[in-house]
Structure formats: C-alpha cells, structure tokens
Amino acid sequence: MQNLDQLSEHDIAKRLDCRGELTHDIPLVQPVCDYKQAGVLIPFIRVEDSWHLLYIRRATTERDRHSGQVAFAGGKYEEYDQDMQATALREAHEEIGVVPDDVTVLGQLGHHHSVSNFRITPIVGHIPWPYSLTLQTDEVGRAFSIPLQWLANPANHEIRYRTLAQQKQKAAIAYFNEYDGELLWGATARITLSLISLLKAH
C-alpha cells in the first residue's frame, strides 16, 4: 500500500489541484442552486512522522440532527463570509479554537451533497502540531485525530446500503471501522474517501 506519510505539504497541494469528482450521500434530485451552502476544514496534522486528520465529535444535543456524530469542524455559509474557505476557517476557529492565520490552506475537494440538503465545500489545510485547541463545548464533545495511513487502508472501510428517510431507493453509505471509540461514517466518511482517492492517484 502506498505510504501517504511520505507526502510533503507541496505534494498534497499538487494532488488537490484535480479536486476530484462531486460526491453525495444520495443522488441529486434538485438544482444545485436549491442546496444550502456549508464549508468544512479538513486539517492535516503531523504526529511524529505520520500524517493524521483532525476530526470532532459533535456534542449530544436534541436540536442537532447530527448530534454525537463524527465530523470535520465547519458549518453553514454566512453572507458576511468572503467565500467558502472563509466559512470553513471561521467555523474551525469558533468550534475548536484554530486561528485562521495558523492554517496553511493546501486546496479543496469537489463539493459533497449531503442527505441534509447541504452542498459542502471541503477545504484542506495544515495545522502546526501540537496545538492548543479550545472546544466550543455546546457544539463539540471531543476533538481527536486518525492516522491517514489507517484511513487509506481498504480493510478499514466499506460501503453499506441503507434506506434513508423519504428515499425510495437504498443509498450507498460509507463506513469506517471504529477507531479510538469513534465511528466515522456518512458524509464525513465519503469526503475522507474522496481525499484519499486524490492522494493515491499519482
């Protein structure tokens, strides 16, 4: 298996030039302009000699349909955001305390259309590590990392078919094996696989 830990920041940025294809939890059934916009930050961190991706687990709350799920820091686009990169960096600052100027932006992936009616723009960046995170505890229950090489191992992920609410056909949902007590699945898993596919493509 290709050793992705040997990639430099420059290598990662170069491979992100392709961006990759659009991905989705369910096929598009309405014009793109009808989707809500969101941006997420995919943070690369260097732990010893290995690349890791930094995730969050959302706090458990009744008002959040994604309560308790693993995700990337991010959220809804606001009118005062200059672009989707600004959205992702602002949300990461609010949710986990990463200062935008501390993020080296490497590129972005193709958009992801989620079952919750969002068109998600994943922004990829590098954060110096270790870093003193400050969690917005009403939204984030935990921040943790998963090794990129583990994520890239086909033995650690699979596609399962599920019938989703208001959908007549079963949807192909990405799932990873449990890691450090956390289950990565759904839109965040699909975005992760899209990233890995680009990184392996050269």
C-alpha positions in Angstrom: 0.0 0.0 0.0 1.3 3.5 -0.9 2.9 5.3 2.1 1.0 8.6 2.3 3.1 9.7 5.2 5.9 10.4 2.8 3.9 13.2 1.1 5.0 16.7 1.7 2.7 19.7 2.0 3.6 20.6 -1.6 2.8 17.0 -2.7 -0.6 17.2 -1.1 -1.4 20.6 -2.6 -0.4 19.4 -6.0 -2.7 16.4 -5.9 -5.5 18.6 -4.7 -5.3 20.6 -7.9 -7.5 18.0 -9.5 -10.2 18.5 -6.7 -11.9 15.2 -7.7 -15.5 14.5 -8.6 -18.6 15.6 -6.8 -19.7 13.2 -4.2 -23.0 12.6 -2.5 -24.9 10.7 0.2 -27.9 10.4 -2.1 -28.2 11.3 -5.9 -29.1 14.9 -6.7 -32.8 15.4 -7.1 -33.0 19.2 -7.4 -31.0 22.0 -9.0 -27.7 22.8 -7.2 -28.8 26.4 -6.5 -31.5 24.9 -4.2 -29.0 23.5 -1.8 -27.8 25.2 1.4 -24.0 26.0 1.4 -21.6 24.8 4.0 -17.8 24.7 4.4 -15.7 22.3 6.4 -12.0 22.3 7.2 -10.0 19.0 6.7 -7.0 19.6 9.0 -3.8 17.7 8.3 -1.6 17.5 11.4 1.9 15.9 11.7 2.1 13.5 14.7 5.7 12.3 15.0 6.4 11.1 11.4 2.9 10.4 10.4 0.0 12.4 8.9 -3.2 12.4 10.8 -6.6 14.1 10.0 -8.2 16.0 12.8 -11.9 15.3 13.5 -14.5 16.4 16.0 -17.4 14.5 17.6 -20.4 16.7 17.8 -21.9 17.4 21.3 -25.0 15.4 22.1 -27.9 17.9 21.9 -31.6 17.5 21.0 -31.6 20.4 18.4 -28.8 18.9 16.2 -29.8 16.2 13.8 -26.1 15.3 13.6 -25.8 15.1 17.4 -23.0 12.8 18.6 -21.6 12.2 15.1 -18.0 12.4 13.9 -17.4 15.3 11.6 -14.9 17.9 10.4 -15.1 21.3 12.0 -17.3 23.5 9.8 -20.8 24.9 9.3 -23.2 27.0 7.3 -22.1 29.7 4.9 -23.0 33.2 6.2 -23.5 36.3 4.0 -20.5 38.1 5.6 -18.1 35.2 4.6 -15.9 36.2 1.7 -16.1 32.7 0.3 -16.4 29.0 1.4 -12.8 29.0 2.5 -13.6 31.8 4.9 -16.6 29.9 6.1 -14.5 26.8 6.9 -11.8 28.8 8.7 -14.3 30.8 10.7 -16.2 27.7 11.8 -13.0 25.9 12.8 -12.0 28.9 14.8 -15.4 29.0 16.6 -15.7 25.3 17.1 -12.1 24.2 18.1 -10.2 27.4 18.5 -7.9 27.2 15.5 -6.8 30.7 14.5 -7.3 31.1 10.7 -3.7 32.6 10.3 -2.3 29.4 11.7 -3.8 27.3 8.9 -1.8 26.7 5.7 -4.5 26.1 3.1 -3.5 23.4 0.7 -6.5 23.3 -1.6 -10.1 22.0 -1.7 -12.0 18.9 -2.7 -15.0 18.6 -5.0 -18.3 19.6 -3.4 -20.3 17.0 -1.4 -24.1 16.9 -1.5 -25.4 15.6 1.8 -28.7 14.0 2.8 -29.4 17.0 5.0 -29.7 19.2 1.9 -26.2 20.9 2.1 -23.7 21.4 -0.6 -20.5 21.0 1.4 -17.1 22.5 0.3 -14.2 20.7 2.0 -11.2 23.0 2.5 -7.9 21.1 3.1 -5.3 22.7 5.3 -2.2 22.0 7.5 -2.2 23.0 11.2 1.0 23.0 13.2 1.0 20.3 15.9 0.8 20.1 18.8 -1.8 22.9 19.0 -3.8 24.2 21.9 -7.4 23.6 20.9 -10.3 25.3 22.6 -13.5 23.4 22.1 -16.9 25.2 21.9 -18.4 22.6 24.3 -22.1 23.2 23.4 -21.3 22.1 19.8 -18.2 19.9 20.1 -17.8 17.0 22.5 -14.3 15.9 21.5 -11.5 16.6 19.1 -9.3 13.7 18.0 -7.1 12.5 15.2 -7.0 9.4 13.0 -3.8 8.3 11.1 -4.0 9.0 7.4 -2.4 5.6 6.6 -5.1 3.8 8.7 -7.8 5.7 6.9 -6.3 4.8 3.5 -6.3 1.0 4.3 -9.2 -0.6 2.3 -9.6 -3.1 5.2 -10.8 -0.3 7.4 -13.8 1.0 5.4 -16.7 -0.3 3.5 -20.0 0.7 1.8 -23.3 -0.3 3.4 -26.7 0.2 1.8 -29.4 1.8 3.9 -32.9 3.1 3.3 -32.9 6.7 4.3 -36.0 8.8 5.3 -38.0 10.0 2.3 -35.9 7.9 -0.1 -37.4 5.1 -2.2 -34.1 3.5 -3.1 -31.3 2.4 -0.8 -28.4 4.7 -0.5 -24.7 3.7 -0.5 -23.3 5.0 2.8 -19.5 4.9 3.6 -18.5 3.5 7.0 -15.1 3.2 8.6 -14.2 0.7 11.3 -14.4 2.1 14.8 -11.2 3.9 15.8 -10.4 5.0 19.4 -14.1 4.5 20.3 -15.3 6.8 17.4 -17.3 5.8 14.3 -16.7 7.7 11.1 -19.5 7.3 8.6 -21.8 9.2 6.2 -20.9 12.5 4.6 -17.6 12.9 6.6 -16.5 9.4 5.7 -17.4 10.0 2.0 -15.4 13.2 2.0 -12.4 11.4 3.6 -12.5 8.7 0.9 -12.6 11.4 -1.8 -9.5 12.9 -0.3 -7.7 9.6 -0.1 -8.6 8.8 -3.7 -6.9 12.0 -4.8 -3.8 11.4 -2.7 -3.4 7.9 -4.1 -4.0 9.0 -7.7 -0.3 9.8 -8.5 
